Amino acid sequence: MAQPFDLSRAYAAKQQHMLTGLGIMPTFTNHPGTKGDSTEARWVEVLAEFLPRRYGVGPVFAIDSQGGQSDQIDLAVYDQQYSPLFFDDNGVRFVPVESIYAVCEIKPVMNKANLDYARDKVASVRALHRTSASIRHAGGIYPPQDPSSKPILGAFLSTDLEWTSIRGDAAQDAITANDPTALDLGISVRGGAFDQTDQLTFAPDGQELIWFATHLFRALSKLGTALAIDLDAYYAPLEERGVLDSDDLLDQVEEDSGAGSA
């Protein structure tokens, strides 16, 4: 007879693996027990490993078809399966806002000031203009989706907690504030995690990281696929400026090269 699969043990092992990835001792409590800092790069690595490969994970600027650009985002979860548009400049990625699923701000400590700062970052993405295009399929055409049906998630990632308890009144007031916009999920690895995509709930003690990761994935799954980008809206600037022919493009490259070596 096959042995039963112990989900609880599997989740505990997964959390220990993720904590190690963040440079934190698996047996964490509120006493010193770290192996280095939970840097942005480590958060990217841990969530990229946890989430399915259809999701891109990393620092980005979000852009829109009207020339809008967000603040720099520490960690975004974005579509890399269907989105045809990515722009990279010296290692910095610019992603169409239609392809953004979630925006995460990373700070060492969860407190009111840092949560407020995170809300501003999330708001800079949510304020961008999102297009939507129809999708052709075997049976016909799906009409464009309403962008409001696919809200962009906002999350906060940290290691420590300023308050005595994440369930206290001061912490809850800071978590549930919504000016200029609301946060959906958040974690202090040593202090707790919350999810208010539906109603405010908190992670059980000792399960903070795996609880947060699974709740993030559940929220992403509910969004389904990313919006179909209206490519005409993004290509419009090319038509307005005119597209260079090959000779003009070569001249432009040589001119830029000459300017760079001067």
C-alpha positions in Angstrom: 0.0 0.0 0.0 1.3 3.4 -0.9 2.3 5.6 2.0 0.1 8.7 2.6 1.6 12.0 1.7 2.1 14.3 4.7 1.1 17.8 3.4 1.9 19.5 6.7 5.4 18.1 6.8 5.9 19.0 3.1 4.8 22.6 3.7 7.1 22.8 6.7 10.0 21.6 4.6 9.2 24.0 1.9 9.1 26.9 4.3 12.5 25.9 5.7 13.9 25.9 2.2 12.4 29.3 1.5 13.8 30.7 4.8 17.2 29.5 3.9 16.9 31.2 0.5 16.2 34.5 2.4 19.2 33.9 4.5 17.1 33.3 7.7 17.5 30.4 10.0 14.6 27.9 9.7 14.1 28.0 13.5 13.3 31.7 13.5 11.8 33.5 16.5 12.2 37.1 17.8 15.8 36.5 18.8 18.9 37.0 16.6 19.0 34.2 14.1 20.0 35.4 10.7 22.4 34.4 8.0 22.7 37.7 6.1 20.1 40.1 5.1 16.9 39.4 3.2 17.8 41.5 0.2 15.7 42.3 -2.8 17.6 39.7 -4.8 16.8 37.0 -2.3 13.1 37.8 -2.3 13.1 37.6 -6.1 14.9 34.2 -6.1 12.6 32.8 -3.4 9.3 33.8 -5.1 10.5 33.0 -8.6 11.3 29.5 -7.4 7.9 29.1 -5.7 5.6 30.5 -8.4 5.0 28.7 -11.7 7.2 29.6 -14.6 4.5 31.5 -16.4 5.1 34.3 -14.0 8.1 36.6 -14.3 9.4 37.9 -11.0 11.8 40.9 -10.6 12.4 44.6 -10.4 10.6 46.7 -13.1 9.2 50.0 -14.2 5.6 49.6 -15.4 4.7 51.7 -18.5 1.5 52.4 -20.4 0.6 53.1 -24.0 0.2 56.8 -23.3 3.8 57.3 -22.1 3.1 56.9 -18.4 5.7 55.3 -16.2 5.5 54.0 -12.6 8.0 54.5 -9.8 10.7 51.8 -9.7 9.2 48.6 -8.3 11.3 46.4 -6.1 9.6 43.2 -7.1 6.7 42.7 -9.6 5.0 39.6 -10.7 4.2 39.9 -14.4 3.2 37.8 -17.3 6.0 36.4 -19.4 4.1 33.8 -21.3 1.8 35.9 -23.5 3.1 39.5 -23.2 5.0 40.4 -26.4 6.4 43.6 -25.1 9.4 44.0 -22.8 12.0 46.8 -22.9 15.3 46.4 -21.2 17.9 49.2 -20.6 21.1 48.3 -18.8 19.5 45.5 -16.8 16.3 47.6 -16.0 13.1 46.0 -17.3 10.1 48.1 -18.5 6.9 46.1 -18.6 3.5 47.1 -20.0 1.1 47.6 -17.1 -1.4 45.2 -18.7 1.1 42.4 -18.0 1.6 43.3 -14.3 -0.2 41.0 -11.8 1.3 42.2 -8.6 3.5 45.0 -7.2 5.6 44.3 -4.1 7.6 46.7 -2.0 10.6 45.3 0.0 11.7 46.9 3.3 13.6 45.5 6.3 10.8 46.3 8.8 7.0 46.4 8.6 5.8 49.7 10.2 3.4 52.5 9.3 5.9 54.6 7.4 7.0 51.7 5.2 3.5 50.5 4.6 2.5 54.1 3.5 5.5 54.2 1.2 4.5 50.8 -0.3 1.0 52.1 -1.0 2.5 55.0 -2.9 4.5 52.6 -5.0 1.5 50.4 -5.7 -0.6 53.5 -6.6 2.0 54.6 -9.2 1.3 51.4 -11.1 -2.5 51.3 -10.6 -2.8 54.8 -11.9 -1.4 53.8 -15.3 -3.7 53.4 -18.3 -4.5 49.8 -19.2 -5.7 48.7 -22.6 -7.5 45.5 -23.5 -7.9 43.8 -26.9 -10.1 41.1 -28.3 -8.8 37.6 -28.5 -9.4 35.3 -31.5 -10.1 31.7 -30.7 -11.4 28.6 -32.6 -15.0 29.4 -32.0 -14.9 33.1 -32.7 -13.6 36.2 -30.8 -13.5 36.9 -27.1 -14.4 40.6 -26.6 -11.9 42.9 -24.7 -11.9 42.4 -21.0 -12.7 45.2 -18.6 -9.3 46.0 -16.9 -11.1 46.6 -13.6 -11.9 42.9 -13.6 -8.2 42.1 -13.2 -7.0 44.3 -10.3 -3.3 44.7 -9.7 -2.3 43.2 -6.4 -0.3 45.2 -3.9 2.0 43.5 -1.4 4.6 44.3 1.2 7.6 42.1 2.0 9.8 42.5 5.1 11.8 40.5 7.7 11.0 42.3 11.0 8.0 43.9 12.7 8.0 47.2 14.5 4.9 46.5 16.6 4.6 43.9 19.4 1.9 42.1 17.5 0.7 42.3 13.9 -2.8 41.7 15.3 -2.7 44.8 17.5 -4.8 47.9 16.9 -1.9 50.1 15.7 -0.7 47.4 13.2 -4.2 46.7 11.9 -4.8 50.5 11.4 -1.6 50.8 9.4 -2.4 47.6 7.4 -5.9 48.5 6.5 -5.3 52.1 5.5 -6.1 52.8 1.9 -4.7 56.3 1.1 -3.8 56.6 -1.8 -4.6 52.9 -2.3 -4.9 49.6 -0.4 -2.4 46.8 0.1 -3.7 43.3 -0.4 -1.1 41.1 1.2 2.0 41.5 3.4 4.6 39.7 5.5 7.0 40.3 8.2 8.9 36.9 8.3 9.5 37.2 12.0 6.3 39.0 12.9 3.4 37.8 10.9 1.6 37.9 7.6 -1.7 39.2 6.4 -4.1 38.8 3.5 -7.0 41.2 3.0 -7.9 40.3 -0.6 -11.3 39.3 0.9 -11.3 40.1 4.6 -8.3 40.7 6.9 -6.8 37.4 8.0 -3.4 36.6 9.6 -1.0 33.7 9.3 -0.8 31.1 12.0 2.4 31.5 14.2 5.3 29.7 12.7 3.8 29.4 9.2 4.3 33.0 8.1 6.3 32.6 4.9 4.6 29.5 3.4 1.2 31.0 4.3 2.0 34.2 2.6 3.4 32.5 -0.5 0.4 30.2 -0.9 -2.0 33.1 -0.4 -0.1 35.2 -3.0 -0.4 32.3 -5.5 -4.1 31.9 -4.7 -4.7 35.5 -5.4 -2.7 35.4 -8.6 -4.6 32.3 -9.7 -7.9 34.1 -9.3 -6.8 36.7 -11.8 -6.3 34.2 -14.5 -4.3 35.3 -17.5 -3.1 38.8 -18.1 -5.0 41.3 -20.2 -4.5 41.0 -23.9 -2.5 44.1 -24.8 -4.0 46.5 -27.5 -0.8 46.5 -29.6 -2.1 49.2 -31.9 -2.1 51.6 -28.9 1.5 50.8 -28.2 2.6 51.0 -31.8 0.9 54.3 -32.3 4.0 56.3 -31.4 5.9 54.6 -34.1 3.3 55.7 -36.7 3.2 59.2 -35.4 7.0 59.7 -35.5 7.4 57.6 -38.7 9.5 54.5 -38.9 13.0 54.9 -40.2 14.0 52.9 -43.3 17.1 50.7 -43.2 19.5 53.4 -44.6 18.2 56.0 -42.2 18.5 53.6 -39.3 22.1 52.8 -40.2 22.9 56.5 -40.4 21.3 57.0 -37.0 23.4 54.2 -35.5 26.6 55.6 -36.9 25.7 59.0 -35.7 25.1 57.7 -32.1 28.3 55.7 -32.2 30.3 58.8 -33.2 28.7 60.8 -30.5 29.5 58.2 -27.9 33.2 58.0 -28.8 33.7 61.8 -28.9 
